[in-house]
Amino acid sequence: MSGILLTKTSTFIIGPVATLLGYLMNGIFNVLDKLGIPNIGLSIIIFVLIIYLCMMPLTIKQQKFSKLQAKMSPELQAISKKYEGKKDNESIMAMNEEQKEVYKKYGVSPTGSCVQLIIQMPILLALYRVIYNIPAYVPAVKNVFSDLVNKLVTMDGASEFLQTFKNASYYAKQFESEAFTAGSEVMKNTFIDVLNKASTAEWMSIGEKFPSLSSTVQSTYDTLNQYNNFLGLNIGNSPWYTMKEAFGTGQFLLVIGALLVPVLAALSQFLSVKLMPQSNNNQSSGNETADSMMASMKMMNYTMPIMSAVLCFTLPAGMGIYWVAGSVVRCIQQVVINRHIDKIDFDELIKKNQEKAAKKVKKEVDSSVVIRNANIRAKAVTSFDNGMSQEEKDALIEEARRKNAEAKPDSMAAKVNMVKDYNEKNSSK
């Protein structure tokens, strides 16, 4: 059942990718543990760094296409403007054909960077799932909960009590599942899911509700706090919760640290967007739809960082660290990519793409000509018994031999001639 196994996602494609990424996260955490620094925050940063470095070739390809698209854009817009308002099939087909010729001219596919995006999207979504559900993918973290959970499932009212926790509503289906029975693995895993998202106050309330478990609750919390402690912040708590708690105890440095997470998330994302190759947003394309899309994209560049700040303020700080780490890595990556792309002679690249496209077209034309000629020769051979004179037959055979001699090894013509020779030999037997 989806979501039962410690919220391991079973979504199509994303599930298997998340499992693979989970092995990587587990390996990183185990290495840090052996080095004496078992820290989830540091594991997240290293994890994000490795993933983005692995995806760098795809990012470069995607941005090469963006540069080429910027060069094609005026021609494509001119074609769109030419057929603006024409909705009949002939006009639409003519416009598509002209646009296709522009793509051929620059030697690129209309789908462009779609393949790169299709590959990257499940990776990024799976990356989020792994970071949001660390115990599901890192056994060492899950094991910390085991002693407490094994005792908690035997306590009367434990299930009802945990369902009062703020984030327990996310796992309502698991609590209502038929497999959710006393002491079952489903119950244990659901308890771990809830406890993994619990705040400090909620952890302490368990000891108050079940006094016999207070020492186990404290030792479990202390170990998890060691794993979750990153530069003085408990990344299991949201910055909002940390700030409220810090204000109550007068720990103003902790307030600043908690506030930095959403602020850095917004700033780093804004910077990564500004470093991306930008089209000339100040010039009108002359196309109302294109201009509207351009304005929407420009607005998104400003609203997304703000949304990131709001989300990072309310989600566990670990997610904020993921956001900041990802944005910082993208910024550094983008600087490197920009320098690499600036050195590329795009006019030369376009020329090479055009040459490749021309060779491909020539090959297709040559193949069709060979097939047509082969069909003509085949028809001529079948007419041997249809009243042709011996002289005409000899001339036709001589022509076929000459064609055989001119055919390049392994070419389509050579293969056609081999088949013809084979058929002639068999027919003569």
C-alpha positions in Angstrom: 0.0 0.0 0.0 1.3 3.4 -0.9 2.7 5.4 2.0 2.8 2.5 4.5 6.5 1.8 4.4 7.6 4.9 6.2 6.1 7.1 3.4 8.5 5.6 0.8 6.8 6.9 -2.4 5.5 4.3 -4.8 4.6 6.8 -7.5 5.3 5.6 -11.1 9.0 6.4 -12.0 9.5 8.7 -9.0 9.3 5.7 -6.6 12.2 3.7 -8.1 14.3 6.8 -8.6 13.7 7.8 -5.0 14.8 4.3 -3.9 18.1 4.7 -5.9 18.7 8.2 -4.4 17.9 6.7 -1.0 20.8 4.3 -1.3 23.0 7.3 -2.0 21.7 9.3 0.9 22.2 6.2 3.2 25.8 5.8 1.9 26.6 9.4 2.6 25.1 9.3 6.2 27.0 6.1 6.9 30.3 7.5 5.8 29.7 10.6 8.0 28.8 8.3 10.9 32.1 6.5 10.6 33.9 9.8 10.5 32.2 10.7 13.8 29.9 13.4 12.3 26.5 11.7 11.8 24.6 14.8 10.7 21.5 14.9 8.5 22.0 18.6 7.5 25.5 17.9 6.3 24.3 14.7 4.5 21.6 16.8 2.7 24.2 19.3 1.5 26.6 16.6 0.1 23.6 14.7 -1.3 22.3 17.7 -3.3 25.8 18.6 -4.4 26.4 15.1 -5.9 23.0 15.0 -7.6 23.3 18.4 -9.3 26.9 17.7 -10.4 25.6 14.5 -12.1 22.9 16.4 -13.9 25.3 19.1 -15.1 25.7 17.6 -18.6 21.9 17.7 -19.1 21.8 21.3 -17.9 24.5 22.4 -20.4 22.6 20.7 -23.2 19.4 22.4 -22.2 21.0 25.8 -22.1 22.8 25.4 -25.4 19.3 24.8 -26.9 18.1 28.0 -25.1 20.8 30.0 -26.7 20.0 28.6 -30.2 16.3 29.2 -29.5 17.1 32.8 -28.8 18.7 33.1 -32.2 15.8 31.4 -33.9 13.2 33.4 -32.0 12.9 36.4 -34.4 12.4 34.1 -37.4 9.8 32.0 -35.6 8.0 35.1 -34.3 7.9 36.5 -37.9 6.3 33.3 -39.1 3.7 33.4 -36.3 2.9 37.0 -37.1 2.6 36.2 -40.8 -0.2 33.7 -40.0 -1.7 35.5 -37.1 -5.5 35.2 -37.1 -5.5 32.5 -39.7 -7.2 29.4 -38.3 -7.9 27.4 -41.4 -6.1 24.0 -41.8 -4.0 25.1 -44.8 -2.6 28.1 -43.0 -1.8 26.1 -39.9 -0.1 23.4 -41.9 1.8 26.1 -43.9 2.9 27.8 -40.7 4.1 24.5 -39.1 6.0 23.7 -42.3 7.8 27.0 -42.3 8.6 26.7 -38.6 9.9 23.2 -39.2 12.2 24.6 -41.9 13.6 27.2 -39.4 14.4 24.3 -37.0 16.1 22.4 -39.9 18.1 25.5 -40.8 19.6 25.7 -37.3 19.9 21.9 -37.1 17.9 21.4 -33.9 14.7 19.5 -33.0 11.5 21.4 -32.2 11.3 19.3 -29.0 14.7 20.9 -28.0 15.4 20.4 -24.3 12.3 18.4 -23.6 14.3 15.2 -23.2 16.6 16.8 -20.7 13.6 18.2 -18.7 11.9 14.8 -18.8 15.0 13.2 -17.3 15.6 15.9 -14.7 12.0 16.2 -13.4 11.6 12.8 -11.8 15.1 13.1 -10.3 14.3 16.4 -8.7 10.9 15.2 -7.4 12.5 12.0 -6.0 15.2 14.1 -4.4 12.5 16.1 -2.5 10.8 12.8 -1.4 14.1 11.4 0.0 14.9 14.5 2.0 11.4 14.9 3.3 11.3 11.3 4.5 14.9 10.6 5.8 13.9 7.6 8.1 12.3 5.8 5.1 15.6 5.8 3.2 18.3 5.8 6.0 18.0 2.8 8.3 20.4 4.2 10.9 17.9 7.1 11.4 14.9 4.8 11.5 16.6 2.6 14.1 16.8 5.5 16.5 13.0 5.5 16.8 12.7 1.7 17.2 13.1 1.3 21.0 10.5 4.0 21.7 8.1 2.9 19.0 8.2 -0.7 20.1 7.1 0.4 23.6 4.7 3.0 22.4 2.6 0.6 20.3 1.8 -1.4 23.5 0.4 1.6 25.3 -3.3 2.2 25.5 -4.4 5.4 23.8 -1.0 5.9 22.0 -2.6 6.0 18.5 -5.3 8.5 19.5 -2.7 10.7 21.2 -0.3 10.8 18.2 -3.2 11.7 16.0 -3.5 15.0 17.9 0.0 16.0 16.6 0.0 18.8 14.0 1.4 16.7 11.1 -0.5 13.5 11.9 -3.3 14.5 9.4 -0.8 13.8 6.6 -1.0 10.1 7.6 -4.7 9.8 8.2 -5.1 7.0 5.6 -2.4 5.0 7.4 -4.2 5.3 10.7 -7.5 4.2 9.1 -5.9 1.3 7.2 -7.2 -2.2 7.9 -3.5 -3.2 8.3 -3.2 -0.7 11.1 -3.5 -3.2 14.0 -1.9 -3.3 17.5 1.8 -4.0 17.2 1.8 -4.3 13.4 4.6 -3.0 11.2 2.1 -0.6 9.7 1.4 0.9 13.1 5.1 1.1 13.9 6.0 2.8 10.6 3.1 5.2 10.9 4.2 6.2 14.4 7.7 6.8 13.1 6.2 9.0 10.3 4.4 11.1 12.8 7.3 11.3 15.3 9.7 12.3 12.5 7.6 15.5 11.8 6.9 16.2 15.5 8.0 19.4 17.2 10.1 19.6 20.4 6.9 20.4 22.4 5.1 17.4 21.0 8.1 15.1 21.8 8.0 16.3 25.4 4.3 15.8 25.6 4.8 12.0 25.0 6.7 11.7 28.3 4.0 13.7 30.1 1.3 11.5 28.7 3.2 8.2 29.3 5.5 8.8 32.3 6.9 5.2 32.1 8.4 6.1 28.7 9.9 9.5 29.7 13.5 8.3 29.8 13.2 6.5 26.5 11.5 9.6 24.9 14.4 11.7 26.2 17.2 9.5 25.0 15.5 9.1 21.5 15.0 12.8 21.3 18.6 13.5 22.3 20.0 11.2 19.6 17.7 12.6 17.0 18.7 16.1 18.1 22.3 15.2 17.6 21.5 14.0 14.1 19.3 17.1 13.3 21.6 19.7 14.9 23.0 22.0 12.2 24.8 25.1 13.2 22.8 25.2 16.4 19.4 24.7 14.7 17.2 21.6 15.1 16.4 21.0 11.4 13.4 18.9 12.5 11.7 22.1 13.7 10.4 24.8 11.5 12.1 28.3 11.7 8.7 29.7 12.9 8.6 27.2 15.8 12.3 27.8 16.6 11.8 31.5 16.7 8.8 31.3 19.1 10.7 28.9 21.3 13.9 31.1 21.2 11.9 34.3 22.0 10.5 32.6 25.1 14.0 31.6 26.4 15.7 34.8 25.3 18.0 33.0 22.8 18.1 35.8 20.2 21.0 34.3 18.3 18.8 31.3 17.6 16.1 33.7 16.3 18.6 35.1 13.8 19.7 31.7 12.8 16.1 30.5 12.2 15.3 33.6 10.3 18.3 33.2 8.0 17.0 29.9 6.6 13.9 31.3 4.7 15.8 34.5 3.9 18.8 32.6 2.3 16.3 30.3 0.5 14.7 33.3 -1.2 17.9 35.2 -1.9 19.8 32.2 -3.3 16.8 31.2 -5.5 16.5 34.7 -6.8 20.2 34.8 -7.6 20.1 31.4 -9.4 17.2 32.7 -11.6 19.1 35.9 -12.4 22.1 33.9 -13.5 20.1 31.8 -15.9 20.3 32.9 -19.6 17.5 35.5 -20.0 15.7 36.5 -23.2 15.4 40.2 -23.9 12.3 40.9 -21.8 12.4 44.6 -22.6 11.6 44.2 -26.3 8.1 43.4 -27.6 8.0 40.4 -29.9 5.0 41.8 -31.7 3.1 38.7 -30.7 0.5 39.2 -28.0 0.6 35.6 -26.8 4.4 35.5 -26.7 4.5 38.9 -24.9 2.0 37.6 -22.3 4.0 34.5 -21.6 7.2 36.6 -21.3 5.5 38.9 -18.8 4.3 35.8 -16.8 7.8 34.3 -16.7 9.2 37.6 -15.5 6.6 37.8 -12.7 7.4 34.2 -11.7 11.1 35.1 -11.3 10.1 37.4 -8.5 7.2 35.4 -6.9 9.0 32.1 -6.7 11.7 33.3 -4.3 9.0 34.8 -2.1 7.0 31.6 -2.1 10.2 29.7 -1.2 10.7 32.0 1.8 7.1 31.4 3.1 7.3 27.6 2.7 10.8 27.4 4.3 9.4 29.5 7.2 6.7 26.9 8.0 8.3 23.6 6.9 11.1 21.8 8.9 14.4 23.6 8.6 15.8 20.5 6.9 13.7 21.4 3.8 15.0 24.9 4.0 18.6 23.6 4.0 17.7 21.5 1.0 16.3 24.6 -0.8 19.4 26.8 0.1 21.9 24.1 -0.8 20.2 23.4 -4.1 20.1 27.1 -5.0 23.7 27.7 -4.0 24.9 24.7 -6.1 22.8 25.9 -9.0 24.3 29.4 -8.7 27.9 28.0 -8.8 27.0 25.6 -11.5 25.4 28.4 -13.6 28.5 30.6 -13.3 30.6 27.7 -14.6 28.1 26.9 -17.4 27.8 30.5 -18.4 31.6 30.7 -18.8 31.6 27.5 -20.8 28.8 28.7 -23.1 30.3 32.1 -23.6 33.3 30.4 -25.2 31.2 28.5 -27.7 31.0 30.0 -31.2 27.3 29.5 -31.8 27.6 30.5 -35.4 30.0 27.7 -35.9 27.7 25.4 -33.9 24.8 26.3 -36.1 26.9 25.7 -39.2 27.8 22.2 -37.9 24.2 21.4 -37.0 23.1 22.5 -40.5 25.7 20.3 -42.1 24.5 17.3 -40.0 20.9 18.0 -41.0 21.9 18.4 -44.7 23.7 15.0 -44.6 20.7 13.4 -43.0 18.4 14.8 -45.6 20.8 13.7 -48.4 20.9 10.2 -47.0 17.2 10.0 -46.9 16.9 11.3 -50.5 19.7 8.9 -51.7 17.9 6.0 -50.0 14.6 6.9 -51.7 16.3 7.2 -55.1 18.0 3.8 -54.7 14.7 2.2 -53.7 13.0 3.8 -56.7 15.7 2.6 -59.1 15.6 -0.8 -57.6 11.8 -0.9 -58.1 12.3 0.2 -61.7 14.9 -2.6 -62.3 12.7 -5.1 -60.6 9.8 -4.2 -62.9 12.1 -4.4 -65.9 13.3 -7.9 -64.9 9.7 -9.1 -64.6 9.1 -7.9 -68.2 11.7 -10.3 -69.6 9.0 -12.8 -70.5 6.6 -10.2 -71.8 7.8 -10.0 -75.4 11.2 -8.4 -75.0 13.8 -9.2 -77.7 17.1 -10.8 -76.8 19.0 -7.6 -77.6 16.8 -5.6 -75.2 17.3 -8.2 -72.5 21.1 -8.1 -72.9 21.1 -4.3 -72.7 19.0 -4.4 -69.5 21.3 -7.0 -67.9 24.4 -4.9 -68.9 22.8 -1.8 -67.3 22.1 -3.8 -64.1 25.8 -5.0 -63.9 27.0 -1.4 -64.4 24.8 -0.3 -61.5 26.2 -3.2 -59.3 29.7 -2.1 -60.1 29.0 1.6 -59.1 27.3 0.7 -55.8 29.3 1.4 -52.7 30.0 -1.5 -50.3 27.3 -1.7 -47.6 25.2 0.9 -49.4 21.5 0.4 -49.9 22.1 -0.1 -53.6 24.6 -2.9 -52.9 22.1 -4.6 -50.6 19.4 -4.4 -53.2 21.7 -5.8 -55.9 22.7 -8.7 -53.6 19.0 -9.6 -53.1 18.4 -9.3 -56.9 21.5 -11.6 -57.6 20.3 -14.1 -55.1 16.8 -14.2 -56.7 18.2 -14.6 -60.2 20.4 -17.5 -59.1 17.5 -19.2 -57.5 15.2 -18.7 -60.4 17.8 -20.1 -62.8 18.0 -23.4 -60.9 
